[in-house]
Structure formats: C-alpha cells, structure tokens
Amino acid sequence: MKLTQKFLAMAAATQSLERTEIHATAKGFTVTAKLRKQEPEKLFTDRGEVRAFKSWNTCMRYLRSIGVTHVTVDMTEWIPEALSVKEQKE
C-alpha cells in the first residue's frame, strides 16, 4: 500500500502517526511518515509518484492543515548554493 495524501490526513486525524520526516532534495521536499506498527513510507500522489513539494512553505502549510505539528528535517541531500526548484526548471 502506498501512503497517499488522503491516507496521511486520516492517520494524522486518528493520531496514528509516530514520526513525520521532511527530506530536502534538489527535486523538492518529500515527506516520509511512520505509522504505528508499520515501516516508514514516502508520501505518494494519487497517480503513484512520490509527492515532492516545490517549496518549504507549501509543504509546511499542507502538513499543518492536516494536523501534523512536529516534523524532523533531513537536509543531507540539500545544497544551499543550488537554485530553487522553480528556478531550475526555467
């Protein structure tokens, strides 16, 4: 089973989330969530692709809107000098 935005929202509402991580990469910000008694899963779109938020603000607004208030951030793959995701596409 893939973790979709709808399922993540339901897990947050039922307090089934143990941990939520944000991974900052060159492609954007991805979310990994650990639900009770399950292995951590990446957040996917309804179309089956890994959900990558293009901006930090969008990612945080989404998580906050579904009730996620604590996250861990992994910046291992993030390069501060790199252009933003939006600028890389242009």
N, C-alpha and C positions, 0 to 999 in steps of 0.2 A: 504494500500500500504506500502510495506517495502522499506526503504531507502537503495538502493544498491550503490556500488562504482560508477557505471556509472551515476546514477541519481545525486549523490552528486557532481560529477565533472561538470555535466551540470548546477546544481544550483550555483556552485561557478563561473562558466563562465558567467552566466547571472546575477550575483550579487544578487541572491535571498536568500543568507544566512544571517540570522540575528545574529546567535551565533553558535560557534562550541566549544564543550567541550570534553576534554580528561579525561577519568576515569581510573586511575591506580589501578589495582586489582592484586590479586595473579595469575590470569589467563592471564594477559597481559594488554594491553592498548586498551580500547574501545573508540569509537567516538560517540558522540551524537550531532546532528545538529538541529537547529531551523531554519526552512524556513519561509518566510513571510506567515502570516495568517494560520499557521499550528502549531500543537503541536510538541515539540521536539521529534525526532525519533532517535533510535540507528541505527548505520550503520550495514547492513547485507551483507553476502556473496551472490553470485548468487544462492547458494544452500539453502539459507534460514536460515543460522546460524548467530548469532551475530559475526561480524568481530572483532577478538581480535589480535592485533599486538603483536608479541612476544618481540619486542624491541622498545624502545623510538625512536631511530634513524629511524627505518623503518616507524613508524607511522608519524613522522615529515616529512620525505622525501616524503611520499605519499601525505600528506596534502599540502605541499609546491608545489608539482608537479601539483596539480590541481588548484592552485591559492589561497589556504587558507593561510593567513598570520597572523591571530590573533586567538588565542585559549585561553580557560580557562581550568585550570587543577584542577581536584578533586582528592586529594590523601587520602581521608578518609579511604578507604579500603586497602591502600598500607602499607606494613610493611617493613621498611628499612632493618631490620635484616634478612628477608626472602631471600632464594636463588632466583636467577633469574629464569624466566620461563623455560629457556633452561636447567638449572641445575636441576630443579625439575623433569624433565622428565627422566633424566638419572639414 
